[in-house]
Amino acid sequence: MIPIKDDNPTRKYSIIRIIILILCSLVFFIQISSNNNSDLIFYFGFKPNSLFNNSYQEPTFNPILTILTSMFMHDGWIHFLGNMLYLWIFADNVEDIIGRKKFIIFYLFCGTIAAFTQFFGNINSPIPMIGASGAIAGVLGAYFYLFPKAKVLVIVPLLIFFFTTRLPAAVVLGFWFIIQFINFSIINSSGVAWLAHIGGFIAGLIYAFFFIKNKNIKDYKKGISIMLKKN
């Protein structure tokens, strides 16, 4: 199923989400405009076998910093548009309830945990990992915990036909998470960092559970309730 939008209002406009989207778009434009995109991916992508390897000989950016740089790169239009779609739909509510400054920390935290999950899953891999998927998976994990009953409009393919329906976020995102596990188990050699998706989602879920205070949630719900009454 493919999400289109959610029926979950926010109190404030999502600034950080827009900034992340713009940064990813600019980096992707540089990538597709370059004649050396594969070199850019290899240089700035996160390579597990280079992280703590002092004898690593290949030209690369600072291995630790590639955890950050890799979060803003993508490998093709489907990869880029898919990530930006999920970021657009689900990040605004999480940013609203966490706060803009803390959302930056949260986003980078989830992306970092995602990278390390991939690292520990295949320490010797020379294949560069790129994409915002791990960080965005963290957003999905937090949304899953914070807004399980929020309705999400999705497109559901059925053979050669498609139909739309509204489902609870817990169903949509729970299904997404299960698919990551299935893909990791069955087609782990596809080149997709399924482990990073799993690690990012769990990181977002844990962050929301332990670090988002009940007061923040109550204030958010109260603010939304007042806003809806005014409308």
Residue frames as qw, qx, qy, qz and C-alpha x, y, z in Angstrom:
[[0.000, 0.887, 0.462, 0.000, 0.00, 0.00, 0.00],
 [0.422, 0.261, 0.013, 0.868, 1.15, 3.53, -0.77],
 [0.145, -0.683, -0.481, 0.530, 0.25, 6.40, 1.59],
 [0.277, 0.652, 0.347, 0.615, -1.04, 9.60, 0.02],
 [0.078, -0.539, 0.215, -0.811, -1.84, 11.79, 3.01],
 [0.293, -0.286, -0.821, 0.397, -2.95, 11.65, 6.63],
 [0.275, -0.741, -0.356, -0.498, -5.93, 13.26, 8.34],
 [0.664, -0.483, -0.335, 0.462, -3.84, 14.58, 11.22],
 [0.137, 0.931, 0.061, 0.334, -3.67, 18.38, 11.66],
 [0.630, -0.036, -0.314, 0.710, -0.74, 20.27, 13.17],
 [0.228, -0.855, -0.305, 0.353, -0.59, 23.35, 15.38],
 [0.107, -0.802, 0.298, 0.506, 2.43, 24.89, 13.66],
 [0.737, 0.632, -0.200, -0.135, 3.82, 24.78, 10.15],
 [0.909, -0.233, 0.216, 0.268, 6.58, 22.22, 9.75],
 [0.172, 0.919, -0.320, -0.153, 9.79, 24.13, 9.00],
 [0.366, -0.532, 0.750, 0.145, 12.44, 21.45, 9.61],
 [0.718, 0.278, 0.638, 0.022, 10.61, 18.95, 7.43],
 [0.520, 0.848, 0.093, -0.049, 10.74, 21.47, 4.56],
 [0.058, -0.845, 0.518, 0.120, 14.43, 22.19, 5.14],
 [0.572, -0.238, 0.777, 0.108, 15.28, 18.47, 5.06],
 [0.689, 0.533, 0.491, 0.001, 13.24, 18.03, 1.89],
 [0.335, 0.928, -0.136, -0.087, 15.02, 20.97, 0.23],
 [0.265, -0.691, 0.661, 0.125, 18.48, 19.71, 1.26],
 [0.660, 0.028, 0.746, 0.089, 17.75, 16.22, -0.04],
 [0.606, 0.731, 0.312, -0.038, 16.41, 17.72, -3.28],
 [0.138, 0.920, -0.341, -0.132, 19.48, 19.90, -3.78],
 [0.407, -0.477, 0.768, 0.131, 21.86, 17.01, -3.14],
 [0.689, 0.286, 0.665, 0.037, 19.88, 14.75, -5.47],
 [0.483, 0.867, 0.065, -0.108, 19.95, 17.43, -8.18],
 [0.071, -0.792, 0.586, 0.154, 23.74, 17.61, -7.83],
 [0.588, -0.170, 0.788, 0.066, 23.90, 13.82, -8.09],
 [0.669, 0.502, 0.547, 0.034, 21.81, 13.50, -11.24],
 [0.336, 0.933, -0.083, -0.101, 23.61, 16.46, -12.83],
 [0.301, -0.708, 0.615, 0.174, 27.02, 14.95, -12.21],
 [0.734, 0.435, -0.487, -0.186, 28.91, 12.72, -14.60],
 [0.366, 0.299, -0.810, 0.348, 30.52, 11.06, -11.59],
 [0.665, -0.453, 0.016, -0.593, 27.50, 10.17, -9.46],
 [0.934, -0.130, -0.327, 0.062, 28.88, 6.72, -8.67],
 [0.526, 0.258, -0.416, 0.695, 32.07, 8.34, -7.37],
 [0.269, -0.479, 0.186, -0.814, 30.03, 10.75, -5.24],
 [0.857, -0.340, -0.157, -0.353, 28.07, 7.85, -3.77],
 [0.864, 0.006, -0.376, 0.335, 31.26, 5.92, -3.01],
 [0.334, 0.360, -0.342, 0.801, 32.99, 8.96, -1.50],
 [0.285, -0.324, 0.264, -0.862, 30.13, 10.30, 0.65],
 [0.805, -0.245, -0.377, -0.388, 28.16, 7.09, 1.23],
 [0.550, -0.571, 0.522, -0.314, 28.41, 5.17, 4.49],
 [0.732, 0.299, -0.610, -0.056, 30.62, 2.08, 4.02],
 [0.829, -0.539, 0.022, -0.147, 30.58, -0.31, 7.01],
 [0.917, -0.014, -0.068, 0.392, 34.04, -1.72, 6.31],
 [0.423, 0.523, -0.130, 0.729, 35.65, 1.74, 6.49],
 [0.412, -0.833, -0.170, -0.328, 34.12, 2.97, 9.75],
 [0.590, -0.749, 0.300, 0.001, 36.75, 1.77, 12.23],
 [0.910, 0.158, 0.172, 0.342, 39.35, 0.59, 9.74],
 [0.222, -0.855, 0.214, 0.416, 42.51, 2.68, 10.09],
 [0.413, -0.276, 0.688, 0.529, 44.13, 0.81, 7.20],
 [0.548, 0.652, 0.518, -0.078, 41.32, 1.57, 4.75],
 [0.444, -0.210, 0.407, 0.770, 42.99, 2.65, 1.50],
 [0.252, 0.584, 0.619, 0.461, 40.18, 3.71, -0.85],
 [0.049, 0.169, -0.046, 0.983, 39.52, 7.48, -1.24],
 [0.313, -0.624, -0.704, -0.130, 36.59, 8.40, 0.99],
 [0.217, -0.723, 0.065, -0.653, 35.17, 11.19, 3.09],
 [0.147, -0.364, 0.726, -0.565, 35.64, 11.00, 6.87],
 [0.328, -0.159, -0.920, -0.146, 34.03, 7.61, 7.68],
 [0.060, -0.413, -0.703, 0.576, 32.21, 8.94, 10.75],
 [0.214, 0.416, 0.041, -0.883, 30.85, 11.95, 8.87],
 [0.249, 0.020, -0.761, -0.599, 29.56, 9.74, 6.05],
 [0.036, -0.423, -0.866, 0.266, 26.86, 8.67, 8.51],
 [0.135, 0.642, 0.281, -0.701, 25.57, 12.24, 8.11],
 [0.170, 0.433, -0.460, -0.756, 26.32, 12.86, 4.43],
 [0.031, -0.076, -0.951, -0.298, 24.74, 9.57, 3.36],
 [0.157, 0.506, 0.727, -0.437, 21.40, 10.65, 4.86],
 [0.279, 0.697, 0.079, -0.656, 20.95, 13.30, 2.16],
 [0.141, 0.389, -0.723, -0.553, 21.88, 11.22, -0.90],
 [0.779, 0.217, 0.437, -0.394, 19.67, 8.92, -2.98],
 [0.277, -0.208, 0.830, 0.437, 20.12, 6.26, -5.63],
 [0.010, 0.270, 0.784, 0.559, 17.57, 7.13, -8.31],
 [0.316, -0.290, -0.156, -0.890, 14.17, 8.75, -8.64],
 [0.698, -0.392, -0.538, -0.265, 12.11, 5.99, -7.01],
 [0.608, -0.215, -0.515, 0.565, 14.39, 5.97, -3.96],
 [0.130, 0.062, -0.146, 0.979, 14.27, 9.76, -3.71],
 [0.419, -0.297, -0.277, -0.812, 10.54, 10.27, -4.33],
 [0.691, -0.359, -0.624, -0.067, 9.53, 7.41, -2.05],
 [0.492, -0.222, -0.486, 0.687, 11.51, 8.82, 0.85],
 [0.018, -0.081, 0.036, -0.996, 10.28, 12.36, 0.29],
 [0.518, -0.377, -0.506, -0.577, 6.67, 11.14, 0.17],
 [0.670, -0.426, -0.579, 0.186, 6.94, 9.47, 3.57],
 [0.357, -0.109, -0.288, 0.882, 8.82, 12.47, 4.99],
 [0.177, -0.242, -0.206, -0.931, 6.13, 14.85, 3.73],
 [0.596, -0.429, -0.529, -0.425, 3.20, 12.86, 5.10],
 [0.760, -0.457, -0.449, 0.111, 4.45, 11.82, 8.52],
 [0.547, 0.060, -0.322, 0.771, 7.19, 14.21, 9.67],
 [0.097, -0.545, -0.047, -0.832, 5.06, 17.31, 10.28],
 [0.699, -0.594, -0.210, -0.338, 3.10, 15.87, 13.22],
 [0.843, -0.233, -0.253, 0.413, 6.20, 14.38, 14.84],
 [0.381, 0.293, -0.107, 0.870, 8.03, 17.70, 14.46],
 [0.329, -0.629, -0.156, -0.687, 5.03, 19.54, 15.92],
 [0.791, -0.563, -0.196, -0.137, 4.88, 17.41, 19.05],
 [0.811, -0.146, -0.154, 0.546, 8.66, 17.21, 19.61],
 [0.133, -0.914, 0.049, 0.380, 9.54, 20.77, 18.69],
 [0.628, 0.763, -0.156, 0.006, 11.70, 22.01, 15.84],
 [0.021, 0.754, -0.641, 0.140, 15.11, 21.98, 17.55],
 [0.590, -0.269, 0.735, -0.195, 14.58, 18.59, 19.14],
 [0.861, 0.418, 0.221, -0.185, 13.27, 17.20, 15.86],
 [0.447, 0.759, -0.474, 0.009, 16.66, 17.89, 14.24],
 [0.224, -0.500, 0.804, -0.232, 18.36, 15.88, 17.01],
 [0.761, 0.085, 0.556, -0.324, 15.73, 13.16, 16.75],
 [0.776, 0.599, -0.055, -0.189, 16.06, 12.88, 12.97],
 [0.341, 0.694, -0.625, 0.108, 19.86, 12.64, 13.03],
 [0.453, -0.361, 0.746, -0.328, 19.71, 10.24, 15.99],
 [0.849, 0.227, 0.395, -0.270, 17.44, 7.85, 14.09],
 [0.681, 0.683, -0.258, -0.057, 19.59, 8.08, 10.97],
 [0.037, 0.656, -0.725, 0.206, 22.70, 7.33, 13.02],
 [0.628, -0.163, 0.696, -0.308, 21.13, 4.33, 14.75],
 [0.851, 0.455, 0.127, -0.229, 19.96, 3.09, 11.35],
 [0.476, 0.722, -0.500, 0.040, 23.52, 3.32, 10.00],
 [0.178, -0.498, 0.801, -0.280, 24.97, 1.45, 12.97],
 [0.808, 0.075, 0.479, -0.336, 22.29, -1.23, 12.67],
 [0.799, 0.582, -0.129, -0.080, 23.40, -1.76, 9.08],
 [0.166, 0.727, -0.640, 0.185, 27.03, -1.67, 10.23],
 [0.439, -0.341, 0.774, -0.304, 26.63, -4.40, 12.85],
 [0.861, 0.271, 0.313, -0.297, 24.60, -6.47, 10.40],
 [0.857, 0.415, 0.106, 0.287, 27.43, -6.53, 7.87],
 [0.415, -0.807, 0.161, 0.389, 30.64, -5.06, 9.27],
 [0.512, -0.271, 0.565, 0.587, 32.79, -6.06, 6.31],
 [0.506, 0.687, 0.510, 0.111, 30.51, -4.69, 3.58],
 [0.358, -0.190, 0.227, 0.885, 32.28, -2.34, 1.13],
 [0.091, 0.578, 0.633, 0.508, 28.96, -1.28, -0.42],
 [0.022, 0.059, -0.226, 0.972, 28.10, 2.38, 0.33],
 [0.054, -0.619, -0.776, 0.109, 24.75, 2.94, 2.00],
 [0.012, 0.045, 0.047, 0.998, 22.91, 6.14, 1.08],
 [0.309, -0.496, -0.636, -0.504, 19.44, 7.54, 1.59],
 [0.274, -0.358, 0.325, -0.831, 17.22, 9.23, 4.14],
 [0.695, -0.220, -0.595, -0.338, 15.34, 5.95, 4.64],
 [0.543, -0.155, -0.693, 0.448, 16.82, 5.15, 8.05],
 [0.024, -0.050, -0.335, 0.941, 16.08, 8.58, 9.51],
 [0.506, -0.102, -0.251, -0.819, 12.61, 8.65, 7.97],
 [0.634, -0.195, -0.746, -0.060, 11.98, 5.16, 9.33],
 [0.274, -0.147, -0.613, 0.727, 12.58, 6.72, 12.74],
 [0.308, -0.002, 0.006, -0.951, 9.88, 9.28, 11.97],
 [0.646, -0.133, -0.573, -0.486, 7.54, 6.42, 11.08],
 [0.521, -0.158, -0.772, 0.328, 8.35, 4.64, 14.34],
 [0.034, -0.124, -0.430, 0.894, 7.58, 7.75, 16.39],
 [0.468, -0.021, -0.237, -0.851, 4.37, 8.38, 14.43],
 [0.600, -0.136, -0.770, -0.171, 3.34, 4.75, 14.98],
 [0.372, -0.244, -0.707, 0.549, 3.64, 5.26, 18.74],
 [0.014, 0.199, 0.259, -0.945, 2.21, 8.78, 18.97],
 [0.502, 0.274, -0.041, -0.819, -0.66, 8.64, 16.46],
 [0.213, -0.021, 0.968, 0.131, -1.75, 5.00, 16.04],
 [0.334, 0.564, 0.722, -0.220, -5.38, 5.95, 15.38],
 [0.165, 0.612, -0.180, -0.752, -4.70, 8.74, 12.87],
 [0.774, 0.461, 0.426, -0.082, -6.31, 7.96, 9.54],
 [0.198, -0.490, 0.572, 0.627, -4.03, 7.60, 6.51],
 [0.740, 0.553, 0.067, -0.378, -5.31, 7.64, 2.94],
 [0.402, -0.393, 0.758, 0.331, -3.57, 4.87, 0.99],
 [0.668, 0.415, -0.390, -0.479, -3.55, 3.42, -2.51],
 [0.652, -0.217, 0.719, -0.098, -3.92, -0.36, -2.42],
 [0.373, 0.383, -0.670, -0.514, -2.94, -2.36, -5.53],
 [0.717, 0.048, 0.630, -0.294, -5.11, -5.39, -6.29],
 [0.715, 0.287, 0.553, 0.317, -3.79, -7.34, -9.29],
 [0.372, 0.305, 0.339, 0.808, -4.11, -4.80, -12.14],
 [0.194, -0.804, -0.375, -0.419, -6.51, -2.55, -10.24],
 [0.287, 0.091, -0.462, 0.834, -6.02, 0.10, -7.58],
 [0.338, -0.758, -0.463, -0.310, -8.36, 1.45, -4.94],
 [0.110, 0.444, -0.410, 0.789, -8.05, 4.00, -2.15],
 [0.631, -0.588, -0.498, -0.092, -9.07, 3.62, 1.46],
 [0.135, -0.738, 0.374, -0.544, -8.41, 5.17, 4.85],
 [0.834, -0.183, -0.497, 0.158, -6.66, 3.03, 7.44],
 [0.538, -0.838, 0.057, 0.066, -5.30, 3.68, 10.95],
 [0.219, 0.824, -0.517, 0.077, -1.65, 4.69, 11.00],
 [0.563, -0.427, 0.694, -0.139, -0.90, 1.67, 13.20],
 [0.857, 0.287, 0.427, -0.034, -2.04, -0.61, 10.36],
 [0.577, 0.808, -0.104, 0.064, -0.24, 1.29, 7.59],
 [0.054, 0.797, -0.571, 0.188, 3.06, 1.68, 9.44],
 [0.699, -0.303, 0.627, -0.162, 2.85, -1.71, 11.11],
 [0.873, 0.424, 0.242, 0.004, 2.46, -3.27, 7.65],
 [0.400, 0.848, -0.321, 0.136, 5.43, -1.23, 6.40],
 [0.311, -0.667, 0.651, -0.185, 7.59, -2.49, 9.29],
 [0.840, -0.026, 0.532, -0.102, 6.62, -6.12, 8.72],
 [0.763, 0.645, 0.018, 0.036, 7.50, -5.78, 5.03],
 [0.115, 0.833, -0.526, 0.130, 11.00, -4.61, 5.99],
 [0.572, -0.393, 0.704, -0.151, 11.50, -7.78, 8.06],
 [0.865, 0.310, 0.388, -0.073, 10.18, -10.00, 5.27],
 [0.574, 0.797, -0.177, 0.065, 12.39, -8.32, 2.68],
 [0.142, -0.747, 0.634, -0.138, 15.43, -8.60, 4.94],
 [0.702, -0.196, 0.671, -0.137, 14.77, -12.31, 5.45],
 [0.805, 0.411, 0.428, -0.001, 14.02, -13.17, 1.82],
 [0.629, 0.672, 0.108, 0.376, 15.90, -10.73, -0.41],
 [0.500, -0.786, 0.045, 0.360, 18.67, -9.44, 1.83],
 [0.583, -0.166, 0.422, 0.674, 21.09, -9.38, -1.13],
 [0.375, 0.774, 0.476, 0.184, 19.02, -6.87, -3.12],
 [0.410, 0.300, -0.010, 0.861, 21.25, -3.92, -2.25],
 [0.335, -0.713, -0.167, -0.592, 18.57, -2.26, -0.11],
 [0.169, 0.275, -0.693, 0.644, 19.55, -1.53, 3.50],
 [0.595, -0.483, -0.530, -0.362, 16.59, -3.31, 5.10],
 [0.619, -0.334, -0.522, 0.483, 18.38, -3.51, 8.45],
 [0.168, 0.046, -0.122, 0.977, 18.80, 0.26, 8.48],
 [0.417, -0.386, -0.362, -0.739, 15.04, 0.65, 7.98],
 [0.709, -0.432, -0.558, -0.003, 14.35, -1.73, 10.86],
 [0.540, -0.200, -0.386, 0.721, 16.88, -0.06, 13.15],
 [0.003, 0.199, 0.044, 0.979, 15.63, 3.43, 12.34],
 [0.534, -0.458, -0.452, -0.548, 11.99, 2.50, 12.99],
 [0.710, -0.426, -0.510, 0.232, 12.81, 0.93, 16.36],
 [0.395, -0.031, -0.237, 0.887, 14.97, 3.94, 17.29],
 [0.208, -0.327, -0.178, -0.905, 12.06, 6.31, 16.58],
 [0.668, -0.461, -0.511, -0.282, 9.67, 4.12, 18.53],
 [0.669, -0.315, -0.450, 0.501, 11.98, 3.96, 21.55],
 [0.209, 0.124, -0.097, 0.965, 12.71, 7.70, 21.40],
 [0.391, -0.432, -0.296, -0.757, 9.00, 8.51, 21.38],
 [0.732, -0.442, -0.517, -0.049, 8.32, 6.13, 24.27],
 [0.674, -0.344, -0.342, 0.557, 11.10, 7.34, 26.56],
 [0.364, -0.122, -0.030, 0.923, 11.80, 10.96, 25.62],
 [0.187, -0.399, -0.338, -0.831, 8.51, 12.52, 24.56],
 [0.051, 0.055, 0.702, -0.708, 6.79, 13.56, 27.76],
 [0.034, 0.562, 0.827, -0.007, 3.11, 12.99, 28.44],
 [0.003, -0.712, -0.234, 0.662, 2.81, 16.76, 28.94],
 [0.004, 0.337, -0.527, -0.780, 3.94, 17.34, 25.34],
 [0.036, -0.254, -0.901, -0.349, 1.34, 14.89, 24.09],
 [0.042, -0.676, -0.666, 0.312, -1.42, 16.46, 26.22],
 [0.017, -0.630, 0.031, 0.776, -0.46, 19.99, 25.13],
 [0.003, -0.119, 0.719, 0.684, -0.47, 18.85, 21.50],
 [0.056, -0.443, -0.880, -0.164, -3.92, 17.27, 21.76],
 [0.059, -0.714, -0.457, 0.527, -5.26, 20.30, 23.63],
 [0.029, -0.492, 0.275, 0.825, -3.88, 22.66, 20.99],
 [0.041, -0.080, -0.821, -0.563, -5.37, 20.62, 18.15],
 [0.057, -0.575, -0.806, 0.125, -8.73, 20.46, 19.94],
 [0.024, -0.698, -0.211, 0.684, -8.83, 24.25, 20.37],
 [0.013, -0.329, 0.527, 0.784, -7.79, 24.78, 16.75],
 [0.036, -0.258, -0.892, -0.370, -10.51, 22.47, 15.44],
 [0.033, -0.673, -0.654, 0.344, -13.18, 24.17, 17.56],
 [0.009, -0.604, 0.062, 0.795, -12.20, 27.55, 16.13],
 [0.072, 0.152, -0.706, -0.688, -12.60, 26.16, 12.63]]
